[in-house]
Amino acid sequence: MRAIEITQPGPADVLKLCERPMPVVKAGELLIKVHAAGVNRPDVFQRQGSYAPPPGASDLPGLEVAGEIVDGDLAGSPFKKGDLVCALVQGGGYAEYCVAPVPQCLPLPAGWSLLEAASLPENYFTVWSNVFDRARLSAGETLLVQGGTSGIGVTAIQLAAAMGHRVFATAGSDDKARACEALGAERGINYKTEDFAAVAKALTGERGVDVILDMVGGDYLPREIACLADDGRIGIIALLGGAKANIDLGQVLRRRLTISGSTLRPRPVAFKAAIAAQLRQRVWPMLEAGRIKPVIYQTFPLEQAAEAHALMEASTHVGKIMLQLI
């Protein structure tokens, strides 16, 4: 099969088209003929040499795919050969065929294309796990999303807004801030020209926000603490701004704040299966009803994966960057 491999750690051009053997399907897995795959920031980190695949996972990049089931452990599963699914995988998505654990596969939402469905798994599993499970965003609470025009940001804005929450989001330009608002954010905040903490406080009558989804870390953390409401929660999912922060722990104690971090990729299948079940029950109906729309910025053929990575690193996109194979 054709695939994209990382020839060595480095810039985008280390991604090369290659021929690889078909993946071997194990018990509890399905073999998917990939029609489309999502490009995500962890793929960039893996290419750069800072995010190794978990033991036993494919060394090929790619954490989400959509396509046709062509083989696998179908006994007792809700699927059959020929079914169209999207799936969260630990790696191997940049290829013509990919294996996925049965519980991490979901049917295409009605009305969504394979390309659109391939944009869902990585971001929706991540946002559901961190915003709703870990940070417990509840009725009447507010959410601040850092990086609102990323794939994660677009997902968090749309999902929280569709569930009735007030959402604020940061972005790197006025145009991107307006794009966040078009997706459902009450206010997009240009972090280059505005103090996001002061704006968030003002928007909440100085109370502060209840939950912050943070993919920056670094010096954002003390400012995030400053704009949290009492009993507020921060969910850290990436460290684009650095791994070290100087914070006032007295604030954490006095105001009963919670700072949590997680990575999804190495978690066991059972953990991801529980998220998949929640998505199928609570989120898929919103997708099928059109309350949440796909946001795909640009699509590349598989052999142009390097160009897709270069676009992601330029950070000019709003929404998802995709690879299309069929």
HELIX and SHEET records of a PDB file:
HELIX    1   1 ALA A   12  VAL A   14  5                                   3    
HELIX    2   2 ARG A   41  GLN A   48  1                                   8    
HELIX    3   3 VAL A  102  GLN A  104  5                                   3    
HELIX    4   4 LEU A  114  ALA A  118  1                                   5    
HELIX    5   5 PRO A  121  VAL A  127  1                                   7    
HELIX    6   6 TRP A  128  ARG A  134  3                                   7    
HELIX    7   7 GLY A  151  ALA A  162  1                                  12    
HELIX    8   8 ASP A  174  ALA A  182  1                                   9    
HELIX    9   9 PHE A  196  LEU A  203  1                                   8    
HELIX   10  10 TYR A  220  ALA A  226  1                                   7    
HELIX   11  11 LEU A  249  ARG A  254  1                                   6    
HELIX   12  12 VAL A  269  GLN A  278  1                                  10    
HELIX   13  13 LEU A  279  VAL A  283  3                                   5    
HELIX   14  14 TRP A  284  GLU A  288  1                                   5    
HELIX   15  15 LEU A  302  GLN A  304  5                                   3    
HELIX   16  16 ALA A  305  ALA A  314  1                                  10    
SHEET    1   A 2 ARG A   2  ILE A   6  0                                        
SHEET    2   A 2 LEU A  15  GLU A  19 -1                                        
SHEET    1   B 5 TYR A  97  PRO A 101  0                                        
SHEET    2   B 5 GLU A  29  VAL A  39 -1                                        
SHEET    3   B 5 GLU A  64  GLY A  72 -1                                        
SHEET    4   B 5 LEU A  84  LEU A  88 -1                                        
SHEET    5   B 5 CYS A 105  PRO A 107 -1                                        
SHEET    1   C 4 TYR A  97  PRO A 101  0                                        
SHEET    2   C 4 GLU A  29  VAL A  39 -1                                        
SHEET    3   C 4 LYS A 320  GLN A 324 -1                                        
SHEET    4   C 4 ILE A 296  PRO A 301  1                                        
SHEET    1   D 6 ARG A 187  ASN A 190  0                                        
SHEET    2   D 6 ARG A 166  ALA A 171  1                                        
SHEET    3   D 6 THR A 142  VAL A 145  1                                        
SHEET    4   D 6 VAL A 209  ASP A 214  1                                        
SHEET    5   D 6 LEU A 228  ILE A 236  1                                        
SHEET    6   D 6 THR A 258  GLY A 261  1                                        
END                                                                             
